[in-house]
Amino acid sequence: MELPKRAGSSPIAVELEEGKKYAWCACGLSESQPFCDGKHKGSGMVPQIFTAEKTATKYLCSCKQTKNNPFCDGSHK
């Protein structure tokens, strides 16, 4: 299987909490998209860990082609 696997065709809106750490799925295998559930183990890939700068709705990438991990940059189009 070639990774990352495309997990969707549009961004996923999530409410992030200021100061909270998140693990964005970079491999596309997680069943809890857009967040990591550990399915990457053994693939050589790791999640993108980030801390929310403020509480807000953000759009996280599900196609895994973004150049602005973990945020959608329109690459799915």
C-alpha positions in Angstrom: 0.0 0.0 0.0 1.3 3.4 -0.9 1.1 6.0 1.8 -0.3 8.5 2.6 -3.7 7.1 1.7 -6.3 9.7 0.6 -8.8 9.6 3.5 -11.3 12.1 1.9 -12.0 14.6 -0.8 -12.8 17.6 1.3 -11.5 19.3 4.5 -12.9 18.3 7.8 -14.1 21.1 10.1 -13.1 20.7 13.7 -13.4 22.9 16.8 -9.9 23.2 18.2 -9.3 24.4 21.8 -6.5 26.9 22.6 -3.5 25.3 24.1 -4.6 21.7 23.5 -2.3 19.3 21.6 -3.7 17.3 18.6 -2.2 14.5 16.5 -3.3 14.9 12.8 -3.3 11.7 10.8 -0.6 12.0 8.1 -0.9 8.4 6.8 -4.6 8.4 5.9 -5.3 5.0 7.6 -6.9 6.3 10.8 -10.6 5.5 11.4 -10.8 8.7 13.5 -10.1 11.2 10.7 -8.6 13.8 10.7 -6.9 12.6 14.0 -4.5 9.8 14.5 -5.7 6.5 16.1 -2.3 4.6 15.8 -3.0 2.7 12.5 0.3 4.1 11.1 2.3 1.8 13.4 4.8 -0.1 11.2 4.3 2.1 8.2 7.3 4.4 8.8 4.9 7.4 9.0 4.1 9.5 12.1 1.3 11.9 13.0 1.7 15.6 12.8 1.5 16.9 16.4 0.4 20.5 16.8 -1.0 22.8 19.5 -4.0 25.0 18.8 -3.1 28.7 19.0 -6.6 29.7 19.8 -10.1 28.2 20.2 -11.6 28.2 16.7 -13.1 26.1 13.9 -10.3 25.0 11.6 -10.4 22.9 8.4 -8.0 20.0 8.5 -6.8 18.1 5.4 -8.2 14.7 4.6 -6.6 14.2 1.2 -3.2 14.2 2.8 -1.7 16.3 -0.1 -1.7 19.7 1.7 1.6 21.7 1.9 0.3 23.3 5.1 -0.1 20.3 7.5 -2.5 19.8 9.1 -4.6 22.5 7.5 -6.4 22.2 4.2 -4.8 24.3 1.4 -7.1 23.3 -1.4 -4.9 20.5 -2.8 -7.9 18.2 -2.9 -9.3 20.1 -5.8 
